[in-house]
Amino acid sequence: MAITDISLNDITDPVELEHLQSLRQFHRLGDDLLFKLARRVTIFRIPSRWVAIRLIIANGIPIPVVRKDHA
């Protein structure tokens, strides 16, 4: 897997942040899981959930499917 040249700086652009927050496939995933997935492409500290999501998208990392509760 090739690593995309992408910033690990925290996201300050409100448009990018709004876009990442709108991606429903990430809503039910916890921060720990997102950091674990993003660490597949970097050994550096990931500063936030949003940077982790940016890395996952940019590098085509598959995300797990979270099943809805059958309560």
C-alpha positions as CSV (number, residue, x, y, z in Angstrom):
1,M,0.0,0.0,0.0
2,A,1.5,3.3,-1.0
3,I,1.3,6.2,1.4
4,T,-0.4,9.3,0.0
5,D,1.5,12.5,0.7
6,I,-0.9,14.0,3.3
7,S,-0.6,16.4,6.2
8,L,-0.8,15.0,9.8
9,N,-1.6,18.6,11.0
10,D,-4.9,19.0,12.7
11,I,-7.6,20.2,10.4
12,T,-8.3,23.9,10.5
13,D,-10.2,24.4,7.2
14,P,-13.9,24.6,8.2
15,V,-15.0,23.3,4.8
16,E,-12.8,20.2,5.0
17,L,-13.9,19.6,8.6
18,E,-17.6,19.9,7.6
19,H,-17.1,17.4,4.7
20,L,-15.4,14.9,7.0
21,Q,-18.1,15.2,9.6
22,S,-20.7,14.5,7.0
23,L,-19.3,11.1,6.1
24,R,-21.9,8.8,7.7
25,Q,-19.8,5.6,7.3
26,F,-17.5,6.9,10.1
27,H,-20.2,8.0,12.6
28,R,-20.4,4.8,14.5
29,L,-16.7,4.1,14.5
30,G,-14.9,5.0,17.7
31,D,-11.7,7.1,17.8
32,D,-9.5,4.1,18.9
33,L,-10.6,2.1,15.8
34,L,-10.0,5.1,13.5
35,F,-6.6,5.7,15.0
36,K,-5.7,2.0,14.6
37,L,-6.8,2.0,10.9
38,A,-4.9,5.2,10.2
39,R,-1.7,3.8,11.8
40,R,-1.6,1.3,9.0
41,V,-0.1,4.0,6.8
42,T,1.9,6.1,9.3
43,I,4.0,5.6,12.4
44,F,3.5,9.2,13.5
45,R,1.0,10.4,16.1
46,I,-2.4,11.1,14.7
47,P,-3.7,14.3,16.4
48,S,-7.5,13.9,15.9
49,R,-10.3,11.8,14.7
50,W,-10.6,14.0,11.6
51,V,-7.0,13.5,10.6
52,A,-7.4,9.8,11.0
53,I,-10.5,9.8,8.7
54,R,-8.5,12.0,6.2
55,L,-5.7,9.4,6.1
56,I,-8.2,6.4,5.8
57,I,-9.9,8.1,2.8
58,A,-6.7,9.2,1.1
59,N,-5.1,5.8,1.3
60,G,-8.1,3.7,0.5
61,I,-8.0,1.8,3.8
62,P,-11.0,-0.5,4.1
63,I,-13.3,0.3,7.0
64,P,-15.2,-2.3,9.0
65,V,-18.9,-2.5,8.7
66,V,-20.7,-1.8,12.0
67,R,-23.9,-3.7,12.3
68,K,-26.9,-2.0,13.8
69,D,-28.1,-3.3,17.2
70,H,-31.1,-5.6,17.0
71,A,-32.7,-4.4,20.2
